[in-house]
Each structure stands twice: as structure tokens, then as C-alpha cells.
Amino acid sequence: MEIVFLETISLGDDIDLSRFDELGHVTKYTDTPIELVPERVKDADVVVVNKIPMNEKTLSGAGHLKLVAVTATGMDNIDRAYTDSRGIASANVAGYSTEAVAQHTFALMFYIVHKLAYYDQYVKSGQYCTSVQFSHFEEKFFELTGKTWGIVGMGAIGRRVAEHAKEFGCQVIYCSTSGKNTDQPYEQVDFEEILKRSDILSVHAPLTPATRKLFNRDAFAAMKSSAVFINAARGAIVDEEALAWALENDEIAGAALDVLAKEPMRKDNPLLRIQDSRKLIITPHIAWAPKETRERLMDGVYENIRAYV
């Protein structure tokens, strides 16, 4: 078996990939520009990939290809109609990042809710050293107990976030974007109501035609001016110009994002206008990336290839 890793850079240099050598002859590329993909996969039986498009343009010359192993849950980069027509199987890894993404959701939330950027700078600037008071709480924040946490997308990650939110004393409400999750132990509401009622609103839904730019100017205008918005799902669910507008005009209190519509971030992204870290934090798609999570991911990729072999 010829196994080709096209972008090991996406896995980190602290993950041991040597066990894949047991499955066949392995070639590893740190990264692969799109124009080099056809040459690098032409003799492959298995391609291991994360974001690189797998379609007729990149795979037409791969006459031996039998399996595309995706180092992720989402398979948006695979043209399934094309691969199916060629009899090329594809395999993802589901559920590996549930704990990590839920954890990061709360890290983002606390950063905004507790105004940690402000208080960190207050201390590091030396202002605390000159204070006549032992405490300084100029920037106001609130307890989670009694607040309403709205969740859009009640899959595995959404359910885990809901469990944590309940532990902090929140009332959890949710909106199912697929319409299939109707049996959760939380109050189900429609999209309009979740916008109006949520003190914290986090998104954990897949990107579909129905969710693309679901959060537009009208959606943000319908939210509480004190609300905090969190997106740990897919960037394109949010109209980023609309979010920038909402933050600039105090339509919402703050936002925390781990995903963007275009990644890496483009220099013309409207959210770069928001330089106030009390209002906005953006992390570079890292919610899935604790070492334990990446090791779990590669366990799944290994088992997918081994099962196919």
C-alpha cells in the first residue's frame, strides 16, 4: 500500500506518525500546494488529507487511489460525487474533539464575560501598583448562575456545552438547525426566540445551505445588547461584516470566535476593525488542537486505514 500524507503541518510536529509504516509504504509531505497534488497522489492507494480539495482536478491522475482518509470530522473538501463515481472510499473521524471544543468554548466565554483582556492589562501596565484599593472592578461582569445560555446546533459538542452550562447554573435553551434534535432535556425554541432570550449564545452547528450566514445583521440586531456571541463551529455561519457592525454599534456586548469564513484570516476581514479585546477575541481555529485530541484523531485515522487494508 502506498500511503501519502499531503499536509502533516496540520497535525503538529509533536504527534508520532511512525505506526503508519506498519500499514504500507508511507510518504509524508509537510504541506502540498494545490498544483503539486496530482503529482504527489498519482501512485497512492491511500491519501491522508485535512483541507486540500479532493476532486477531479486533483485526483484524476490517481489511478490506484482507493481511500481518502480525512484528519477531521468535516469532509467539505471532498467532492463526494466524483470520488463515489470512481469507487474511492472516504473516511473521517467523528467525535474526537467534543471535549476539547466544549472546553475552548468556555475559555472564549470567560475571556469576554470576565473582561480578562482589560484586567490583565490593568495589572501589567503597573496601574494596580498605584491603586489605593485592594480590588479594581471598573469593567463590570456577571455570574453565570441564572443566565440563559442558548445553543444553536445540539450535536455532541452542543450537548457537552449544555451540560457544562447547567453545571454553572445556566438555563439552557436550544435551536436545532436540522430539525432532528427534538428529544433533548432542554427547552427547544425557534431561531427568533433563541436570539431574543440568550445572554450567551454559542454555535455548534454544521455548515449547510440553511446555516450559511445564518447570523446576519438582522440576527445580531435581534439579540440582547448585553449578549455574548460565540462561534466554535464553522466560520461561514456568520456574516462577518454584520458581526463587525454589531460590535461597532453595541448591538451585542461581545463576541468570541475560533473559526472564520476564510482561513487563514484575510487582511481585509472586517473583524480586524475591532481592536478592543474586551469586545472581541478570535483564536486561529485551535479548539480542536490539544495534544490529547490530536492523538485521538490520529488513532481514528490509523484505525480507518487499518480497517480498509
Buried (B, 14 or more C-beta within 10 A) or exposed (E): BBBBBBBBEBBEEEEEBEEBEEBBEBEBBEEBEEEBBBEBBBBBBBBBBBBBBBBEEBBEEBEEBBBBBBBBBBBEBBBEEBBEEBEBBBBBBEEBBBBBBBBBBBBBBBBBBEBBBBBEEBEEEEEBEEEEEEEEEEEEEEEBEEBBBBBBBBBBBBBBBBEBBBEBEBBBBBBBBEEEBEEBEBBBBEBEBBBBBBBBBBBBBBBEEEBEBBBBBEBBBBBBEEBBBBBBBBBBBBBBBBBBBBBEEEBBBBBBBBBBBEEEBEEEBBBBEBEEBBBBBBBEBEBBBBEEBBBBBBEBBBEBBEEBB
